[in-house]
Amino acid sequence: MADQDEQYPGYNFASHVGYGTATHRQAIEQLGITPLHRVSFKPLQKYSSPKKSAIRDISINFTGKTTKTIGDEAEDVASQYLVANGHVLLERNWRTKFCEIDIVSQHESTVYFTEVKYRSSKDQGGGIAAITPKKLRQMKFAAELFALKHSLSDINLRLSVIEMSNQPPSVESYLKIE
């Protein structure tokens, strides 16, 4: 909480005891809430209006878009990138109850199963850092299931990742995995 105390001076987060003390409640009354405060907590709901919130002061770059909207935009840009590089799109957002594939495309004699990874910042690593061994197994399973359901044989299958960032989304890197 010491870091939050530096980021949001006046709230006395460094002395936080796990619940709102009188001093902390007084700071909220004077300064409004921060993104750290849970407005689902009933006593804080009355502070969630924009004029009573400190959020408006620190969210200068907030676009108002949902993560779904941003993800869809990133997949649109990724699809355009693949097409511009000679791919033919076969499917987008292919899903079963077991798995999903962001983009399925074909380039020459290879079918690519592309995972789109968008990150607004690299604080927790870029999009490629999110491709863990577990995620890689899931991607491989999804590709094999797609190939089975679509009777793909005598064709190369390859996993790939498009790493994206910024707003609007832009391609940072394209990695062919297998």
N, C-alpha and C positions, 0 to 999 in steps of 0.2 A: 504494500500500500504506500510505501515511501515514494515510489516512482509516480504514483497517481497524485500524491501530495504535491510533488513538484510540477506536474502537468496541470493540475487544477488547484492553484493556491486559494486559500480561504475556506476550504472544506474540512481541513484538519484530518485528512485521510491517514496521516502518519500515526495518529492516536486512535485509529478505528478499532472498535471493540467487537464488531460483528453485528451491531444494531445501531440505529440512529440515536445518538445522544442529543441532549438539548442543544449543545453547541453546533452539532452537525445539522440538526433540523433548522436552526436559526440561519446557518449558511445557505441551506437550500432555499429558505424563504427569501433571502436577500439576493442570491446569485442565480437561482434556478437549478435545474438538474443538469447532470452531465451524461455522456453516453454510458458511464459506469452504473448509473442508477437504473434499477429495474422499474419501469413504469407499470408493470403488471402488479407490483406491490401496491395495494390499495392506498396507503397513505401518500404515495407519490403520484397517483393518477391526476390529482388536481394541478400538478406542476407540468404536465406533459404538453400544454399548449405552447406554440412557438414563442409567444412573447414572454413566457415564464421560464424558458429553457436556455441553458448555456450552450446547448448543442448547436444552435444557429451560429454562434461565434467561432466554433472550431471546425465546422463542416463546410468550409468554403468550397471545396472541390466536390461536394456531394451532388450527384446528378439527378437524384430522385428516381432512378431506375432500379427495378428489382434485379436480384441476381439471375433470375430466369431470363429476363429481357437482355441483360448484358451477355449471358451465356449464349442466347440465341444469336445475338449480333456477332459474337466471336465465331460461332459456327458458320454463320453466313460468310464472314471474311475468310475463314479457313477454306470453305468450299470454293470461293472465288479464286483463292490462291492456288488450289489444286487444279482447277480448270485452266487457269492461266499457264500452268506448268504441264499441260497435256493430259490431264486426267479426265475421264468421263465419270460423272457421278452416277452411282448405281442406287444408293439409298442414303437417307439421312435419318438419324435418330431411330435406328432399327432396334426394337425392344422385344424381349420375351419376359416371362415372369422370372427368369433366371439371370438375365444379363442385358446389356445394351451396348450399341456401337454408335459413336457420334457420326462418322462418315464412312461409307463404303464406296470406293472408287476403283476404276481400272485404268492403268497406264500400260500400254502395249500388252504384254501377255501376263501381267501381274495384277492381282486384285489386292488393294490396300485397305486395311482396317485402321482408320485413323482416330485416335483419341485427341480431342481438343482440350488443352489445359490453359485456362485464362487465369492470370493473377493480376490484381490491381497494383500490387507492390511485391517486391522481392524480399520482404522482411522474413518470410518463412521459406525462402528458396523459390526458384522459378517453377514454371509448370512441369518441367522435366523432372525436377526433384520429387514431384508427387507420384511419379511412376515407380512405385515400390515393387518388390518381388511379388507381393500379393496382387497388386493391381495388374502387373504383367501376366500373372496366371489367369486373372479374370478376363483380360483382353484376349489371351490365347484361346480360352474356353469359348468366348463369344464368337471369335473368328471361325473356330472349328464348327460350332453349331450353325452359324450362318452358311458355311460351305456345305454342310450336310443337308440343311433344309432347302438349299438352292441347287443341289446336285452339282456342285462345282468340282470338277475333276480335270486332270491334265492341264492345270493352270497353277501358276505360282501364287502363293498366298503370303502376304507380308504385313506385319504390324508397323504402325508409324505413329508419331506424336507431333502435333503442331503446338508449339509453345507460343502463347500470346500475352500481350500486356497493353497498357495504355488505354485511354478513352478518347476517341473511339478505338476499339480493339485493333491491334496490328500484329502481324506475324513477327515473332522474335527469332524462331528457329524451326526447322523441320528435320525430324530425326527418323530415319528408317531403322527399325529395330531388328527385324529378322528378314 
